[in-house]
Amino acid sequence: MFDFIDMPDKTETRRTTIVLPAKVYELLERRADIEGRPTANLAAYVVELYIRETFPEEFPNPYRK
């Protein structure tokens, strides 16, 4: 169901803060618990997926011909 994204090393990452509606946070937290991962990690994954889908030309698929 979920594709894993290769994470860059720490020198290639940036931090940010987001504010979410309480219900969105609760559901994000619930899903993170189900997956056994930190809430922030799931949030980062979801944001990265959205950006990759929005800007596919910036993230070419090496497996696509």
N, C-alpha and C positions, 0 to 999 in steps of 0.2 A: 504494500500500500504506500509506503513512504520510501523515497529515494534518499540515500545518504549522500551528503555533500562533503567533498574533501575540504577540511578546514585548513585555512592558511596558517602558517606559523604565527606566533604572537606578534612578531614585528610587522605583520601585514594586517592586523586587526585594529579596530577603533571601538571606543565605548560611547554609549549614549544613554539617555534616560528618556523613558516614555511614560505618559500618564494614560491609564485605561479606565473606562467605566468599570464600576465594581463588578457587575455581572460578567463582563468580558474577562476580567482578571480571574474571577472565580472559576469560570469554565476553562480558561487557559491553565490554571493551577490544577484543576481536576484532571485534565488531559495529561499534563506533565506527570502527575502522580501515577496515572495508568501506565505511562510509558517508562516510568522509573527514571526520570531525568529532572533536573532543576527547571523551574518555571522560566527563568531567564534564558536558559539554553533553548527551550522550545520556542520562546518568543523570537530569539535570534534566528532560529531555523525558519520560522514562518515568514519573517521579514525578508530573509535572504531568498526564499522561494518566490515571493511576490516580485522582488526586484529582478531576479533571473528571468521570470516569465514576462515582465514588463519590458526588459531590455535584453532580448535574446542575442542581439548582435554583439553585446559586450561579453557574453559568456558562450562562445561557440562550443558545440558538442563535438568532442574529438572522435566519437563513435559514429556520427552521422556522416554519410557520404555526400 
